[in-house]
Amino acid sequence: MTCVLIDIEERFYGKTENKREQKMDMREMVGKAKRGEALYGESQLSDYMQGVAARNSRYSSVFLYMLPWFNFVNHNQV
């Protein structure tokens, strides 16, 4: 049971990845790029709010055990 949890955790944090998922994602992203579409859609937020969303999500998974903080905002900033 512990091994299964470690495998799931490693996939969740991107340490390991499913090859099938990588290929599907690559096909989808290449198709969008060829069509000239934004890879993750267009954001409806102002630049300021995108910055707030980017700062809030940067390290949100580190403190997931203390305060679940999920950010589903599409922001262009890193």
JOTAJO-V136113 format. One record per pair of residues at least 6 apart in sequence whose C-alpha atoms are under 7 Angstrom apart, sorted by the first residue. I is the first residue (numbers start at 0). J is the second residue. D is the distance in whole Angstrom. If there is no record, write none. Layout:
# JOTAJO-V136113
<<I:J:D> <I:J:D>>
This chain:
# JOTAJO-V136113
<<9:15:6> <10:16:6> <28:38:6> <31:37:7> <31:38:6> <32:38:7> <42:73:6> <42:74:6> <49:74:5> <49:75:7> <49:76:7> <50:76:6> <52:72:7> <52:74:7> <53:74:6> <53:76:6> <53:77:6> <56:70:6> <59:68:6>>
